[in-house]
Amino acid sequence: MSQDKKPHVLVTGGAGYVGSHSAVALQNAGYTPVLVDNLQNSNMQAVRGIQKLCSQEVPFHTIDVRDATRLHALFQDFIEAGNPIRGILHFAAQKSVGESVNHPAMYASNNVGGLGTLLHVAREFEIRHIVFSSSCTVYGEPVHVPVDEGTPFQEAESPYGWTKQASERVLRDHAAAQNQERIALLRYFNPIGAHPSAIIGELPRGVPNNLVPFLTQAVAGVRDRLTVFGGDYPTPDGTCIRDYLHVMDLAEAHVAALQWCFAQKTASSVVRPFNLGTGKGASVLEVIKAFEHVTGEAVPYVMGERRSGDVVSIWANASRAREELGWTTKRSLETSLADAWKWQQTLKRE
Ligand code: UD1
C-alpha cells in the first residue's frame, strides 16, 4: 500500500503496452497509479520499468479484473488507508484480431465480462471517473475519411471489434442508469513506439501481428523479412493507410481525459468518445521509408497478399480531443519509429 497522498488512480492492464506508458504519464502529472494486471499477456519487466521511471514505489497487484472479490478488497484497502481510488483507466483486455476469431468466447469474457465486473464493483464504491481504452476498430471500414466521433459504426469485422463496440454500449448503459458518471471513450488509432528511455515498450508475445513490432524485429534479424500485406489497394502507392501515433502521446491523452472527467460538474452522467490520432495517414511503404530515413537501417521486406479483414484507409479527425481535452500529438512519425527501434535494440541485448 503506498503511503503518499497524491490521488490514486487504478490502471487495469497496467503492465501492458499502453497501460504501462500511461502509468508513467499519470505519475508525471501528479497522480499515483495503482497497477493491476493478470500478467496473461504481459510481465513484471514492465512493472519494474514503471517503478524505475517513476523513481518511487508504484503499487502493483496481480488481479484479473473478472475477480470481483479481489477488486473489492483492493478498493476497500485504499479507503481504509485514507486515500481512496478516485478514478480508473481501464486497459485490461485482449487485442489480437486473429486470436479473437479463433477464441470469440474468451474475448467476450475478458473484454466485455471484465469491464462488467469492474463497473459493478466501481459502482459499489462510487468511483465515477472512468477512461476507457477503445479503438478505431469500432468504425469498421469507414464510409469517409478522416473519421470523426459521429461517424456511424459499421458491423464489427471481428469478435475483437465487437467487444469494443459492446464495451462502449455497456459504459453508456452504466452511465444512463446513474447520475454523475464521467466517462471518456478513447478511440485509439495505431499506437507505436516506446518510452524514449527504452525502459518500457511493447512486448509482443510470439510473432507480432502489428506492423511496427514486426518491422523492428525484421530489421534486428529476429524475423527474415517483413511482408507488406497487399500492394494493390486503391491508395496512391497501393498499400493500406493508417494513423500512427506515439504511445507517449497516447499516454498523455489518458491524463488529459481523466482531468476532463474530474472537471465535469453536471448532475447527469456524461459519456464522450474521443478519437486519438495525429489526423494524418501514412501508408505501409511510407512507414518503411520513414524508418529507413530516421534510423539509417534498411528494412528487408517483400510485397505479399492482402491480409483478410484489413480496412483500406483510416485516419482520425482528432479535433474534438484538441478542442475539449487540449490534447494533440507532439511526436512525429519519425520520432515514433526511432523510439521503436531504440526499444527493439534494448530487447536484443537482453
Ligand atoms: C489492428 C487491428 C485493430 C486493433 C489493432 C491493435 C486489424 C484489421 N485491425 O490494427 O482493430 O485495434 O491492430 O493493435 O487487424 N501490415 C503489414 N505487414 C505486417 C503487419 C501489418 O503490411 O506484418 C500492415 C497491415 O496490413 C496494415 C498496417 O500494416 O495495413 C497496420 O497493421 P497493424 O499494425 O496490424 O494495425 P491495424 O491492422 O491497423
Residues whose N, C-alpha, C, O or C-beta is under 5 A from the ligand:
A	BS01	UD1	K95 V97 S135 T137 N209 N210 L211 V212 F214 T227 V228 F229 C240 R242 V284 R307 G309 D310 V311
